[in-house]
Amino acid sequence: MSKTTFKANPRSLEELLGLCGNGKIQLPDFQRSWVWAEDRILSLIASISRAFPVGALMSLEAKKGDASLFARRRIQGAPPEAEKQAPDELLLDGQQRMTSLYQACFRREVVQTITPKNRMVKRWFYINIQESLRPQADREEAIFAVPEDRRIKTNFDKDIKLDLSSPEKEYEQMMFPLNQVFESDAWLQGLWSYWGSKDRKDMIDLFFAFKNEILENFKSYQIPVITLADDTSHEAVCLVFEKVNTGGKPLDAFELLTAMYAAGVPPLKLREDWLGADARPGEERKIGIRERLSGYGAAVGQSCGVLAKVASTDFLQAIALLHTKQVRLQKAAEGGKEGELPAVRATRQSLLDLPLEAYRKLHASVESGFKQAAKFLREQNVYRVFDLPYQSQLVPLAAIFAELGEAAEHTSIRTNIARWYWCGVFGELYGSAAESRFAKDILEVPDWLHGGPEPTTVRDGVIRAERLLTMRTRLSAAYKGIHALLMREGARDFRSGQRFDDTLFFDEAVDIHHIFPEAWCKKQGIEAKVYDTVINKTPLGYRTNRIIGGVSPSDYLSRLEAGRKNDKGQIETPPIAPAVMDEHLASHCIDPQLLRTDNFEAFMAARKQALLRLVEDATGHKVVQAAEPPDEEEPTEDIARDAEPSEEVA
């Protein structure tokens, strides 16, 4: 019989705020900072004052005899000694509400918050006693905030509209400071003395009416609290946190591991490791892994290198692949049976299970693996993250390079890695939920590189011939792959004749352009679904594309071959011999004669076959010929890379 893993009880607001103040309730470190704005605090206080519900809280019991499985910190505004206290529970949902109420209604210090215009301010919170007791009044209008000096000013701070800078002025104007709400006796005594000396019993009676009708709502207020048991799994904590924090940033495995590793022995600051840290006195700024990766191999002045979008979870996935593979191999060496060996995984659960020691052991080699992956991709003429066929394929690629180390520098090894890579691209195998393929790759590819059987990805990496007719945009990984292959195999710019190395690529703003220009195709009545495919596109420099313009291929080839002079008769673009131009065109898998005669239909048929041969050479597979092409382009962009995996490799 299954057991309930949580309990739900109403608890006193005053008790909960007291526990926040003394450190018995703290926050897991994956919780983000308190950021509530002034108007939201006012609205929350108004709801409490009317005994309206403000939602349940959710907490996690701390293990007895252990501070927590997670690094934790005190509620913002709680005294420093609260952090030294071992908490009884960690607040998963309700941080913003509890911190707002603790700062505004429980402690005696000014509250730092933000205005609706996102300006940082310091505020004291008050309730207008007389206004709050009016039956038809809007309670939110009776609750307000004043600046740190307790004066509201107008006319560019020249005139004082409301002055509450002393208790006597609070008594005089019957404005109750909300940070006295749970201990109002001292304030009441001052009020009694102030109005008693003026023989104004009516004002004292007014306060008692306020105390009974308003303040008692705070004193007696109950909040439902759902408390998760201390044996709740990390995955469940992560899932629950995401479900209850629908308005905030989703909690990923990196955030949860950050809190877990910070509680390790010795602790590790994972966030600082990844993001870096500002310089401390006498020290240089710490550069994090993310910055080192994003800048690695990027062209000078460019911020779009192939590693620019590597996420913290990508990095952790590569570590998890290596760690779980090592665990599996160790169990096998100890005599474990095949069906009983632990799975190799890159799922979220595998990240949550990643031991701190495994991270310490593997993070340096994985960082090196990502850098080697970037170097490899440049060799394949993939220079920008924008042109990366699959962001997700970086994970197994980096893990493979991390495991191989220096062996990956050998030509034969690198040639086979390239074949595996292009099979993944042209087989379109790394879309959503690719974690199961990652696991197969890290098991099978290194073994294959050392003489083992062909990996699953290589066997599966076959493209259909008619697929070329449906690839029209960068939504297709194979679309981007075609153009990288053309550059890798020696394509030269039509105008300059230069190969597309990384220098030329960025200097000439190389991009994918039509061979038969779009404007010309439209004039001929050719449909976009025909002329806009990858077959009619190729990489060209910006200046070359401008010369091509919207004219027929025969016209722009004549322009390029004739060259161009400026107004002074000086050569701006030298002429190109027809034979040389033919070589430039052939390097793009283009039949020069078909282009010179503007034979679009024959050109498309011939280039399709030439591009298929290019893919066959890269993948080592004969292209599959389909009976009929699909009507529409298949959406194969890696747009669901964070989706949950459907299986693991056992």
Disulfide bonds with the S-S distance in Angstrom:
none
